Amino acid sequence: MTFMARTQQTTQLDQAQKIRLGIWGPPNSGKTVYMTMLCHYLRVAESSPWKVEVTDKRTIEYVTQNLSLIRTKGEFMCGTEIRRDESPKVYSYKLKHKKGITRDVELNFFDLPGEFYLGGDQREIVDESDRRLSIAQYLNKCHGILFLLSPLDEDRSSLEGTSYYDLLEKLLMNMQSARQSKSPELEQYVAFCITKVDHPEVY
């Protein structure tokens, strides 16, 4: 996991009432499983200093459905499919410190079909306030971004010849174009997280 930061963003972060983190990743990178199991763990782990709060009805239903599939059938979710007349949604929940010594952390997750990442779909997403935004515009509103990347050959093959580097470069360029500030430096804290490390191919 690698972090990058800007001094300017630290000032904005100090003034924020809550910390917003966006979770991004190409197809099959483990976004849905990550968000589902993190929510479940924080609900049941008494030793964790954080408690999870889910107030969005569609997120409650989504996490509950995913958790049921994992726990009862031992299966993971299939790839996302969205009808042409639908707008992709943002699912989110908050992490609250049990002793209240730090601000709330809001995790935002995009459940998007592969076309969004491979450049074949230019539809906008709908955020938690029902505003229509591009992915770049939404990520620019986040204080930090978690990039989830799978090292498995079978997952990289779903990118149709596009590399992770190309995907990230295109996304970061789109974020820069969508910002009012034209600084070439990234304004968010960023973490690159390698998923599926327990898979035999990786382990």
Backbone as a chain_set.jsonl record, in Angstrom:
{"seq": "MTFMARTQQTTQLDQAQKIRLGIWGPPNSGKTVYMTMLCHYLRVAESSPWKVEVTDKRTIEYVTQNLSLIRTKGEFMCGTEIRRDESPKVYSYKLKHKKGITRDVELNFFDLPGEFYLGGDQREIVDESDRRLSIAQYLNKCHGILFLLSPLDEDRSSLEGTSYYDLLEKLLMNMQSARQSKSPELEQYVAFCITKVDHPEVY", "coords": {"N": [[0.842, -1.172, 0.0], [0.609, 2.171, -0.893], [1.029, 5.588, -0.18], [0.25, 8.923, -1.221], [0.489, 12.455, -0.897], [-0.676, 15.878, -0.671], [0.222, 19.147, 0.446], [-1.665, 21.169, 0.231], [-4.081, 19.753, 0.191], [-4.165, 18.825, 2.781], [-4.908, 21.073, 4.26], [-7.554, 21.46, 3.319], [-8.612, 19.09, 4.246], [-8.415, 19.41, 7.007], [-10.406, 21.252, 7.415], [-12.685, 19.913, 6.83], [-15.802, 18.4, 7.782], [-16.306, 15.75, 7.772], [-14.592, 12.808, 6.633], [-14.184, 11.81, 3.388], [-13.94, 8.934, 1.485], [-13.215, 7.468, -1.598], [-13.807, 4.424, -3.302], [-12.238, 2.718, -5.806], [-11.881, 0.661, -8.685], [-10.97, -1.614, -11.31], [-12.875, -4.048, -13.327], [-13.591, -7.056, -11.51], [-11.826, -6.617, -9.413], [-12.393, -6.786, -6.756], [-13.978, -4.963, -5.367], [-16.711, -4.989, -4.466], [-16.743, -7.165, -2.683], [-14.833, -6.287, -0.847], [-16.036, -3.962, 0.27], [-18.385, -5.071, 1.316], [-17.482, -7.051, 3.191], [-15.889, -5.533, 4.913], [-17.795, -3.864, 6.059], [-19.342, -5.814, 7.384], [-17.421, -6.912, 9.157], [-16.797, -4.709, 10.837], [-19.194, -4.409, 12.083], [-19.415, -6.607, 13.762], [-17.038, -6.91, 15.16], [-15.878, -6.506, 18.254], [-13.523, -5.514, 19.261], [-12.696, -3.551, 17.549], [-12.024, -0.078, 17.101], [-13.849, 1.317, 15.671], [-17.228, 1.837, 14.597], [-19.81, 0.846, 12.378], [-22.063, 2.669, 10.363], [-24.923, 2.519, 8.563], [-27.032, 4.242, 6.669], [-28.235, 4.607, 4.286], [-30.765, 3.279, 2.356], [-30.599, 1.705, 0.004], [-27.961, 0.889, 0.109], [-27.927, -0.668, 2.443], [-29.6, -2.805, 1.677], [-28.103, -3.785, -0.451], [-25.587, -4.542, 0.677], [-26.48, -6.441, 2.54], [-27.63, -8.406, 0.885], [-25.353, -9.217, -0.585], [-23.703, -10.202, 1.477], [-25.219, -12.336, 2.408], [-25.083, -14.07, 0.228], [-22.35, -14.692, 0.218], [-21.961, -15.879, 2.771], [-23.908, -17.937, 3.067], [-23.86, -19.459, 0.718], [-21.247, -19.533, 0.003], [-20.279, -18.157, -2.177], [-19.115, -15.638, -4.474], [-20.067, -12.367, -5.693], [-21.508, -11.865, -8.941], [-20.329, -10.282, -11.998], [-21.093, -6.821, -12.519], [-24.1, -5.772, -14.019], [-25.806, -3.399, -15.902], [-28.735, -1.875, -17.061], [-29.309, -0.096, -20.145], [-30.98, 2.067, -19.738], [-30.59, 2.75, -17.162], [-28.936, 4.499, -14.462], [-25.763, 4.187, -13.021], [-25.244, 3.562, -9.508], [-24.071, 5.067, -6.416], [-22.856, 3.52, -3.605], [-22.755, 3.817, -0.085], [-21.349, 4.034, 3.235], [-20.87, 4.985, 6.694], [-18.068, 5.291, 8.898], [-17.752, 5.441, 12.284], [-15.927, 6.684, 15.019], [-15.736, 5.013, 18.082], [-15.159, 6.328, 20.448], [-15.347, 8.882, 19.717], [-13.16, 10.499, 19.014], [-12.202, 11.295, 16.632], [-13.034, 12.428, 13.301], [-15.972, 11.426, 11.407], [-15.737, 8.84, 8.952], [-16.491, 8.473, 5.613], [-17.247, 5.986, 3.381], [-17.287, 5.519, -0.043], [-18.574, 3.772, -2.763], [-18.354, 2.56, -6.045], [-20.362, 0.64, -8.019], [-19.788, -0.584, -10.874], [-20.196, -1.513, -14.331], [-17.899, -3.243, -16.561], [-17.586, -1.749, -18.897], [-17.39, 0.922, -18.24], [-14.813, 1.272, -17.384], [-13.295, 0.53, -19.518], [-13.711, 2.363, -21.426], [-15.955, 2.277, -23.03], [-18.384, 3.233, -22.207], [-20.026, 6.106, -21.392], [-21.767, 7.065, -19.53], [-23.175, 8.941, -16.758], [-22.734, 8.799, -13.153], [-24.889, 8.408, -10.269], [-24.949, 10.212, -7.383], [-25.015, 10.098, -3.691], [-26.759, 12.136, -3.133], [-28.412, 12.18, -5.222], [-27.377, 13.529, -7.404], [-26.087, 13.968, -10.689], [-23.033, 12.938, -11.882], [-19.772, 12.728, -13.395], [-17.368, 10.016, -13.091], [-14.837, 11.076, -12.604], [-15.442, 13.678, -11.67], [-16.753, 13.038, -9.303], [-14.795, 11.652, -7.797], [-13.018, 13.721, -7.426], [-14.23, 15.086, -5.4], [-13.657, 13.642, -3.203], [-11.675, 13.107, -0.237], [-9.766, 11.197, -0.154], [-8.636, 8.319, -2.059], [-9.146, 4.914, -2.635], [-7.528, 2.678, -4.54], [-8.234, -0.351, -5.878], [-6.599, -3.225, -6.952], [-6.27, -6.191, -8.774], [-3.972, -8.904, -8.871], [-4.265, -11.161, -10.404], [-3.972, -13.151, -13.325], [-6.254, -13.875, -14.758], [-8.044, -11.88, -14.118], [-6.819, -9.561, -15.086], [-6.96, -10.143, -17.753], [-9.545, -9.52, -18.429], [-9.519, -6.899, -19.087], [-9.201, -6.47, -21.711], [-6.758, -6.111, -23.116], [-5.93, -3.658, -22.212], [-3.823, -2.009, -19.916], [-3.363, -1.811, -16.31], [-1.944, 0.472, -15.724], [-2.525, 2.156, -17.925], [-5.294, 2.496, -17.534], [-5.383, 3.819, -15.035], [-3.893, 6.109, -15.629], [-5.525, 7.359, -17.532], [-7.804, 7.84, -15.956], [-6.789, 9.59, -13.955], [-5.992, 11.746, -15.539], [-8.492, 12.552, -16.494], [-9.618, 13.343, -14.079], [-8.008, 15.541, -13.503], [-8.712, 17.24, -15.603], [-11.33, 17.741, -14.934], [-11.175, 19.275, -12.684], [-11.217, 22.528, -11.125], [-8.853, 23.714, -10.457], [-5.829, 23.623, -12.23], [-3.531, 22.365, -11.561], [-0.849, 20.08, -11.987], [-0.417, 18.219, -10.041], [-1.626, 15.614, -7.883], [-4.471, 16.014, -5.848], [-5.621, 14.534, -3.856], [-5.34, 12.201, -1.102], [-3.973, 9.02, -1.715], [-4.342, 5.505, -1.948], [-2.95, 2.505, -3.041], [-4.117, -0.658, -3.34], [-3.497, -4.061, -3.217], [-5.435, -6.745, -4.071], [-6.908, -10.011, -3.328], [-4.764, -11.559, -2.406], [-4.676, -13.929, -1.077], [-5.151, -15.877, -2.874], [-4.181, -18.912, -4.464], [-2.532, -18.586, -6.765], [-1.277, -16.188, -6.296], [-0.41, -16.252, -3.632]], "CA": [[0.0, 0.0, 0.0], [1.437, 3.362, -1.032], [0.273, 6.816, -0.017], [0.795, 10.174, -1.728], [-0.304, 13.528, -0.309], [-0.325, 17.27, -0.984], [0.032, 20.06, 1.567], [-2.92, 21.884, 0.018], [-5.19, 18.892, 0.56], [-4.191, 18.742, 4.23], [-5.706, 22.204, 4.724], [-8.943, 21.156, 3.026], [-8.998, 17.983, 5.111], [-8.578, 19.95, 8.347], [-11.648, 22.017, 7.47], [-13.815, 19.038, 6.52], [-16.523, 17.849, 8.921], [-16.171, 14.295, 7.669], [-13.599, 12.386, 5.656], [-14.833, 11.016, 2.341], [-13.033, 8.073, 0.737], [-13.803, 6.791, -2.758], [-13.218, 3.126, -3.623], [-12.233, 2.57, -7.265], [-11.149, -0.507, -9.16], [-11.486, -2.18, -12.56], [-13.677, -5.259, -13.139], [-13.046, -8.21, -10.791], [-10.752, -6.236, -8.491], [-12.804, -7.104, -5.396], [-14.596, -3.804, -4.714], [-17.937, -5.357, -3.783], [-16.388, -8.027, -1.548], [-14.132, -5.444, 0.122], [-16.98, -3.107, 0.972], [-19.319, -5.919, 2.06], [-16.857, -7.714, 4.331], [-15.466, -4.505, 5.855], [-19.01, -3.48, 6.773], [-19.688, -6.932, 8.274], [-16.41, -7.03, 10.208], [-16.921, -3.615, 11.797], [-20.432, -4.601, 12.835], [-19.32, -7.707, 14.731], [-15.753, -6.903, 15.868], [-15.953, -5.693, 19.457], [-12.221, -4.902, 19.532], [-12.442, -2.453, 16.625], [-12.403, 1.239, 17.635], [-14.831, 1.911, 14.768], [-18.521, 1.199, 14.378], [-20.299, 1.194, 11.051], [-23.419, 3.214, 10.323], [-25.47, 2.481, 7.208], [-28.338, 4.911, 6.683], [-28.783, 4.585, 2.936], [-31.552, 2.064, 2.222], [-30.119, 0.861, -1.09], [-26.706, 0.288, 0.55], [-28.29, -1.734, 3.393], [-30.1, -3.945, 0.901], [-27.015, -4.286, -1.289], [-24.625, -5.231, 1.536], [-27.154, -7.614, 3.114], [-27.749, -9.399, -0.182], [-24.019, -9.738, -0.881], [-23.227, -10.972, 2.629], [-25.979, -13.585, 2.428], [-24.54, -14.927, -0.825], [-21.025, -15.151, 0.64], [-22.005, -16.704, 3.985], [-24.774, -19.109, 2.951], [-23.518, -20.274, -0.441], [-19.807, -19.516, -0.23], [-20.058, -17.649, -3.523], [-18.94, -14.204, -4.618], [-21.021, -11.742, -6.579], [-21.184, -11.855, -10.366], [-20.019, -8.966, -12.528], [-22.216, -5.89, -12.543], [-24.788, -5.507, -15.286], [-26.723, -2.273, -15.762], [-29.477, -1.618, -18.288], [-28.958, 1.167, -20.803], [-31.817, 3.156, -19.237], [-30.271, 2.955, -15.751], [-27.72, 5.212, -14.092], [-25.075, 3.493, -11.922], [-25.413, 4.171, -8.207], [-22.976, 5.104, -5.45], [-23.222, 2.955, -2.319], [-21.869, 4.409, 0.915], [-21.653, 3.947, 4.662], [-19.959, 5.781, 7.517], [-17.344, 4.699, 10.02], [-17.718, 6.376, 13.406], [-15.052, 6.254, 16.097], [-16.564, 4.728, 19.253], [-14.896, 7.31, 21.497], [-15.577, 10.208, 19.154], [-11.943, 11.312, 19.04], [-11.857, 11.702, 15.275], [-14.214, 12.657, 12.474], [-16.542, 10.285, 10.708], [-15.177, 8.496, 7.648], [-17.537, 8.006, 4.71], [-16.736, 5.181, 2.283], [-18.16, 5.568, -1.214], [-18.216, 2.658, -3.628], [-19.028, 2.543, -7.345], [-20.559, -0.694, -8.577], [-19.896, -0.233, -12.286], [-19.838, -2.554, -15.297], [-16.571, -3.09, -17.145], [-17.539, -0.771, -19.978], [-17.01, 2.223, -17.704], [-13.366, 1.325, -17.232], [-12.655, 0.271, -20.792], [-13.958, 3.492, -22.318], [-17.084, 2.067, -23.912], [-19.613, 3.738, -21.618], [-19.781, 7.457, -20.891], [-22.869, 7.504, -18.677], [-22.823, 9.519, -15.473], [-23.205, 8.086, -11.981], [-25.806, 9.162, -9.412], [-24.366, 10.169, -6.049], [-25.957, 9.888, -2.587], [-27.73, 13.236, -3.143], [-29.109, 12.05, -6.507], [-26.786, 14.398, -8.423], [-25.442, 13.23, -11.768], [-21.646, 13.36, -12.011], [-18.848, 11.754, -13.971], [-16.531, 9.403, -12.068], [-13.764, 12.019, -12.291], [-15.993, 14.739, -10.843], [-17.064, 12.517, -7.969], [-13.55, 11.37, -7.081], [-12.423, 14.998, -7.053], [-14.872, 15.523, -4.165], [-13.189, 12.786, -2.114], [-10.406, 13.471, 0.39], [-8.826, 10.127, -0.444], [-9.127, 7.303, -2.988], [-8.573, 3.576, -2.543], [-7.489, 1.977, -5.816], [-8.102, -1.794, -5.685], [-6.05, -3.856, -8.146], [-6.065, -7.63, -8.639], [-2.793, -9.363, -9.609], [-4.542, -12.411, -11.099], [-3.951, -13.086, -14.792], [-7.618, -13.972, -15.279], [-8.695, -10.576, -13.945], [-6.209, -8.612, -16.018], [-7.392, -10.474, -19.121], [-10.851, -8.901, -18.684], [-9.306, -5.512, -19.494], [-9.157, -6.468, -23.181], [-5.498, -5.589, -23.606], [-5.577, -2.398, -21.549], [-3.096, -2.255, -18.67], [-3.761, -1.0, -15.159], [-1.278, 1.779, -15.861], [-3.296, 2.972, -18.87], [-6.566, 2.84, -16.914], [-5.156, 4.822, -13.999], [-3.45, 7.341, -16.274], [-6.696, 7.992, -18.133], [-8.664, 8.339, -14.888], [-6.168, 10.743, -13.311], [-6.06, 12.855, -16.495], [-9.881, 13.011, -16.482], [-9.811, 14.068, -12.818], [-7.344, 16.838, -13.627], [-9.509, 18.062, -16.52], [-12.593, 18.088, -14.286], [-10.927, 20.172, -11.559], [-11.064, 23.951, -11.412], [-7.414, 23.932, -10.406], [-5.156, 22.89, -13.286], [-2.251, 21.875, -11.063], [-0.602, 18.702, -12.428], [-0.272, 17.335, -8.893], [-2.851, 15.015, -7.37], [-4.887, 16.735, -4.647], [-6.159, 13.596, -2.889], [-4.543, 11.096, -0.593], [-4.255, 7.854, -2.551], [-3.78, 4.22, -1.531], [-3.056, 1.417, -4.011], [-4.291, -1.872, -2.547], [-3.492, -5.298, -3.986], [-6.454, -7.649, -3.532], [-6.864, -11.444, -3.643], [-3.43, -12.09, -2.128], [-4.806, -15.276, -0.532], [-5.358, -16.796, -3.977], [-2.968, -19.751, -4.664], [-1.671, -18.043, -7.818], [-0.534, -15.067, -5.739], [0.196, -16.623, -2.355]], "C": [[0.889, 1.236, 0.0], [0.567, 4.599, -0.931], [1.022, 7.991, -0.641], [-0.079, 11.297, -1.19], [0.188, 14.887, -0.782], [-0.58, 18.137, 0.244], [-1.296, 20.793, 1.452], [-4.107, 21.043, 0.468], [-5.285, 18.755, 2.08], [-5.025, 19.869, 4.815], [-7.187, 21.945, 4.497], [-9.459, 20.055, 3.95], [-9.235, 18.465, 6.529], [-9.918, 20.669, 8.506], [-12.883, 21.143, 7.253], [-14.466, 18.501, 7.791], [-16.469, 16.32, 8.931], [-15.173, 13.989, 6.572], [-14.277, 11.465, 4.646], [-13.779, 10.255, 1.555], [-13.783, 7.411, -0.408], [-13.071, 5.488, -3.029], [-13.361, 2.902, -5.122], [-11.464, 1.316, -7.626], [-11.779, -1.036, -10.426], [-12.296, -3.441, -12.29], [-12.901, -6.358, -12.415], [-11.909, -7.861, -9.832], [-11.125, -6.474, -7.034], [-13.477, -5.968, -4.647], [-15.812, -4.201, -3.88], [-17.646, -6.202, -2.547], [-15.71, -7.208, -0.457], [-15.122, -4.633, 0.941], [-17.938, -3.918, 1.838], [-18.685, -6.482, 3.322], [-16.321, -6.707, 5.35], [-16.649, -4.056, 6.701], [-19.378, -4.562, 7.791], [-18.714, -7.016, 9.443], [-16.586, -5.946, 11.266], [-18.215, -3.699, 12.594], [-20.27, -5.616, 13.958], [-18.045, -7.67, 15.564], [-15.809, -5.95, 17.06], [-14.643, -4.952, 19.724], [-11.925, -3.712, 18.619], [-12.846, -1.129, 17.258], [-13.479, 1.929, 16.804], [-16.136, 1.134, 14.779], [-19.055, 1.692, 13.038], [-21.739, 1.667, 11.147], [-23.875, 3.251, 8.876], [-26.867, 3.074, 7.249], [-29.014, 4.889, 5.319], [-29.48, 3.249, 2.692], [-31.001, 1.145, 1.143], [-28.788, 0.209, -0.727], [-26.975, -0.847, 1.528], [-28.73, -2.985, 2.64], [-28.976, -4.599, 0.107], [-26.021, -5.099, -0.46], [-25.232, -6.502, 2.111], [-27.261, -8.739, 2.095], [-26.399, -10.036, -0.492], [-23.505, -10.632, 0.239], [-23.935, -12.316, 2.714], [-25.434, -14.571, 1.404], [-23.196, -15.516, -0.405], [-21.129, -16.167, 1.775], [-22.812, -17.986, 3.806], [-24.38, -20.039, 1.809], [-22.019, -20.348, -0.707], [-19.448, -19.023, -1.617], [-19.858, -16.142, -3.49], [-19.897, -13.674, -5.684], [-20.548, -11.808, -8.033], [-20.873, -10.424, -10.798], [-21.269, -8.11, -12.653], [-22.781, -5.738, -13.948], [-25.815, -4.406, -15.041], [-27.408, -2.03, -17.1], [-29.117, -0.248, -18.85], [-29.772, 2.338, -20.256], [-31.578, 3.423, -17.748], [-29.012, 3.802, -15.589], [-27.064, 4.462, -12.929], [-25.191, 4.278, -10.619], [-24.098, 4.203, -7.429], [-23.518, 4.542, -4.141], [-22.255, 3.494, -1.281], [-22.317, 4.058, 2.328], [-20.574, 4.684, 5.432], [-19.298, 4.927, 8.587], [-17.241, 5.763, 11.1], [-16.806, 5.826, 14.491], [-15.878, 6.132, 17.378], [-16.363, 5.74, 20.372], [-15.018, 8.742, 20.986], [-14.365, 11.101, 19.113], [-11.493, 11.722, 17.642], [-13.142, 11.852, 14.473], [-14.722, 11.374, 11.832], [-15.825, 10.09, 9.375], [-16.301, 7.93, 6.795], [-16.888, 7.26, 3.551], [-17.748, 5.19, 1.148], [-17.664, 4.566, -2.251], [-19.03, 2.706, -4.906], [-19.157, 1.092, -7.807], [-20.848, -0.513, -10.062], [-19.557, -1.418, -13.181], [-18.506, -2.238, -15.955], [-16.474, -2.029, -18.209], [-17.097, 0.603, -19.494], [-15.491, 2.37, -17.667], [-12.65, 1.182, -18.565], [-12.994, 1.329, -21.836], [-15.15, 3.325, -23.23], [-18.396, 2.607, -23.383], [-19.331, 5.073, -20.961], [-20.924, 7.963, -20.014], [-22.354, 8.082, -17.362], [-23.326, 8.619, -14.347], [-24.152, 8.995, -11.206], [-25.282, 9.06, -7.991], [-25.442, 10.044, -4.98], [-26.994, 10.99, -2.47], [-28.504, 13.287, -4.452], [-28.636, 13.074, -7.535], [-26.044, 13.549, -9.436], [-24.046, 13.799, -11.999], [-20.865, 12.307, -12.784], [-18.027, 11.159, -12.829], [-15.441, 10.379, -11.631], [-14.26, 13.136, -11.384], [-16.252, 14.256, -9.423], [-15.794, 12.257, -7.17], [-12.845, 12.654, -6.665], [-13.027, 15.543, -5.759], [-14.381, 14.727, -2.961], [-11.874, 13.308, -1.539], [-9.336, 12.417, 0.106], [-9.465, 9.092, -1.363], [-8.393, 6.0, -2.726], [-8.669, 2.922, -3.91], [-7.263, 0.488, -5.526], [-7.664, -2.431, -6.999], [-5.815, -5.334, -7.868], [-4.845, -8.06, -9.457], [-3.043, -10.615, -10.445], [-4.567, -12.214, -12.614], [-5.366, -13.081, -15.357], [-8.368, -12.649, -15.139], [-8.121, -9.539, -14.898], [-6.652, -8.876, -17.452], [-8.735, -9.842, -19.457], [-10.72, -7.455, -19.141], [-9.142, -5.367, -21.002], [-7.901, -5.775, -23.699], [-5.066, -4.27, -23.011], [-4.888, -2.708, -20.225], [-3.668, -1.414, -17.54], [-3.161, 0.399, -15.264], [-2.092, 2.687, -16.78], [-4.627, 3.417, -18.265], [-6.405, 3.952, -15.889], [-4.74, 6.156, -14.6], [-4.642, 8.089, -16.867], [-7.605, 8.587, -17.063], [-8.081, 9.6, -14.257], [-6.164, 11.968, -14.235], [-7.48, 13.429, -16.549], [-10.188, 13.796, -15.209], [-9.19, 15.458, -12.893], [-8.153, 17.771, -14.515], [-10.797, 18.549, -15.861], [-12.42, 19.053, -13.122], [-10.868, 21.617, -12.022], [-9.591, 24.326, -11.394], [-6.742, 23.07, -11.458], [-3.76, 22.429, -12.862], [-2.049, 20.439, -11.515], [-0.495, 17.711, -11.275], [-1.629, 16.821, -8.427], [-3.207, 15.649, -6.037], [-5.426, 15.811, -3.565], [-5.061, 12.713, -2.288], [-4.94, 9.857, -1.387], [-3.602, 6.611, -1.956], [-4.0, 3.216, -2.651], [-3.051, 0.106, -3.227], [-4.353, -3.093, -3.46], [-4.452, -6.288, -3.323], [-6.144, -9.101, -3.9], [-5.484, -12.065, -3.393], [-3.481, -13.482, -1.498], [-5.041, -16.322, -1.626], [-4.067, -17.62, -4.203], [-2.002, -19.208, -5.71], [-0.783, -16.926, -7.291], [0.257, -15.489, -4.501], [1.46, -17.438, -2.531]], "O": [[1.817, 1.337, 0.803], [-0.509, 4.658, -1.526], [2.251, 8.056, -0.601], [-1.286, 11.108, -1.041], [1.323, 15.027, -1.236], [-1.513, 17.874, 1.002], [-1.977, 21.015, 2.453], [-5.043, 21.571, 1.067], [-6.382, 18.585, 2.612], [-5.774, 19.651, 5.768], [-7.997, 22.184, 5.393], [-10.611, 20.09, 4.383], [-10.154, 17.99, 7.197], [-10.494, 20.692, 9.594], [-14.007, 21.594, 7.473], [-13.778, 18.183, 8.761], [-16.576, 15.691, 9.983], [-14.937, 14.812, 5.687], [-14.874, 10.456, 5.021], [-12.84, 10.847, 1.024], [-14.864, 6.857, -0.21], [-11.841, 5.45, -2.99], [-14.473, 2.896, -5.65], [-10.505, 0.95, -6.947], [-12.991, -0.926, -10.609], [-12.399, -3.866, -11.139], [-11.714, -6.567, -12.668], [-11.113, -8.731, -9.478], [-10.266, -6.377, -6.158], [-13.546, -5.996, -3.419], [-15.933, -3.798, -2.723], [-18.232, -5.982, -1.487], [-15.98, -7.41, 0.727], [-15.052, -4.62, 2.17], [-18.268, -3.515, 2.953], [-19.272, -6.406, 4.402], [-16.301, -7.005, 6.545], [-16.525, -3.886, 7.914], [-19.692, -4.248, 8.94], [-19.131, -7.174, 10.591], [-16.531, -6.233, 12.462], [-18.314, -3.116, 13.674], [-20.919, -5.497, 14.998], [-17.977, -8.344, 16.591], [-15.789, -4.731, 16.889], [-14.646, -3.887, 20.34], [-10.999, -2.946, 18.887], [-13.9, -1.049, 17.889], [-13.968, 2.995, 17.178], [-16.141, -0.085, 14.949], [-18.782, 2.818, 12.623], [-22.533, 1.129, 11.919], [-23.275, 3.941, 8.052], [-27.784, 2.471, 7.806], [-30.217, 5.123, 5.208], [-28.853, 2.196, 2.81], [-30.938, -0.069, 1.34], [-28.497, -0.895, -1.188], [-26.32, -1.886, 1.456], [-28.279, -4.09, 2.939], [-28.909, -5.824, 0.007], [-25.654, -6.21, -0.84], [-24.564, -7.535, 2.164], [-27.007, -9.899, 2.419], [-26.306, -11.253, -0.646], [-22.939, -11.694, -0.018], [-23.317, -13.324, 3.054], [-25.335, -15.767, 1.678], [-22.931, -16.695, -0.639], [-20.462, -17.201, 1.745], [-22.433, -19.026, 4.345], [-24.54, -21.255, 1.908], [-21.571, -21.133, -1.542], [-18.427, -19.423, -2.176], [-20.361, -15.453, -2.602], [-20.461, -14.436, -6.469], [-19.349, -11.806, -8.312], [-21.121, -9.473, -10.056], [-22.367, -8.623, -12.867], [-22.046, -5.596, -14.926], [-26.596, -4.472, -14.092], [-26.756, -1.984, -18.143], [-28.676, 0.641, -18.121], [-29.314, 3.48, -20.299], [-32.282, 4.23, -17.142], [-28.141, 3.819, -16.458], [-27.738, 4.135, -11.953], [-25.232, 5.509, -10.627], [-23.151, 3.478, -7.735], [-24.524, 5.029, -3.624], [-21.061, 3.62, -1.554], [-23.497, 3.818, 2.585], [-19.502, 4.975, 4.901], [-19.883, 3.977, 9.106], [-16.711, 6.85, 10.867], [-16.892, 4.651, 14.846], [-16.631, 7.043, 17.721], [-17.277, 5.99, 21.158], [-14.816, 9.696, 21.736], [-14.494, 12.324, 19.17], [-10.496, 12.429, 17.497], [-14.213, 11.446, 14.924], [-14.004, 10.379, 11.729], [-15.368, 11.049, 8.754], [-16.99, 7.001, 7.216], [-16.075, 7.827, 2.822], [-18.927, 4.903, 1.355], [-16.477, 4.524, -2.572], [-20.249, 2.872, -4.867], [-18.151, 0.4, -7.964], [-21.995, -0.314, -10.465], [-18.715, -2.241, -12.822], [-18.039, -1.1, -15.912], [-15.404, -1.458, -18.417], [-16.497, 1.366, -20.251], [-14.955, 3.455, -17.892], [-11.527, 1.659, -18.725], [-12.608, 1.204, -22.998], [-15.353, 4.145, -24.125], [-19.427, 2.458, -24.038], [-18.488, 5.163, -20.068], [-21.036, 9.167, -19.781], [-21.254, 7.762, -16.912], [-24.216, 7.791, -14.544], [-24.211, 10.199, -11.452], [-25.177, 7.963, -7.443], [-26.625, 9.902, -5.29], [-28.005, 10.816, -1.789], [-29.16, 14.28, -4.766], [-29.39, 13.449, -8.433], [-25.444, 12.532, -9.087], [-23.889, 14.988, -12.276], [-21.25, 11.139, -12.823], [-17.986, 11.716, -11.733], [-15.151, 10.502, -10.442], [-13.576, 13.506, -10.43], [-16.0, 14.977, -8.457], [-15.724, 12.603, -5.991], [-12.145, 12.672, -5.652], [-12.408, 16.372, -5.091], [-14.657, 15.097, -1.82], [-11.058, 13.881, -2.26], [-8.142, 12.716, 0.124], [-10.69, 8.996, -1.44], [-7.168, 5.98, -2.609], [-9.767, 2.642, -4.389], [-6.221, 0.11, -4.99], [-8.283, -2.206, -8.039], [-5.228, -5.692, -6.846], [-4.69, -7.638, -10.603], [-2.134, -11.088, -11.127], [-5.116, -11.233, -13.115], [-5.65, -12.369, -16.321], [-9.235, -12.338, -15.956], [-8.861, -8.728, -15.455], [-6.714, -7.958, -18.27], [-9.047, -9.644, -20.632], [-11.711, -6.846, -19.543], [-8.963, -4.258, -21.507], [-7.971, -4.95, -24.611], [-3.956, -3.804, -23.27], [-5.336, -3.588, -19.489], [-4.369, -0.43, -17.777], [-3.811, 1.388, -14.927], [-2.325, 3.851, -16.456], [-5.048, 4.559, -18.447], [-7.182, 4.907, -15.866], [-5.176, 7.212, -14.141], [-4.754, 9.306, -16.722], [-8.12, 9.693, -17.225], [-8.802, 10.575, -14.046], [-6.315, 13.097, -13.769], [-7.657, 14.644, -16.639], [-10.921, 14.785, -15.242], [-9.767, 16.432, -12.41], [-8.271, 18.96, -14.22], [-11.299, 19.628, -16.18], [-13.404, 19.596, -12.619], [-10.515, 21.899, -13.167], [-9.131, 25.14, -12.195], [-7.059, 21.886, -11.568], [-2.912, 22.138, -13.706], [-2.984, 19.643, -11.44], [-0.484, 16.5, -11.497], [-2.646, 17.503, -8.559], [-2.339, 15.809, -5.179], [-5.667, 16.266, -2.447], [-4.004, 12.511, -2.886], [-6.117, 9.667, -1.695], [-2.454, 6.655, -1.514], [-5.115, 3.088, -3.159], [-2.083, -0.199, -2.53], [-5.175, -3.146, -4.374], [-4.292, -6.625, -2.149], [-5.234, -9.376, -4.682], [-5.087, -12.994, -4.095], [-2.452, -14.15, -1.391], [-5.12, -17.516, -1.338], [-2.971, -17.063, -4.135], [-0.788, -19.349, -5.564], [0.333, -16.734, -7.774], [1.426, -15.137, -4.339], [2.087, -17.826, -1.545]]}, "num_chains": 1, "name": "protein.A"}
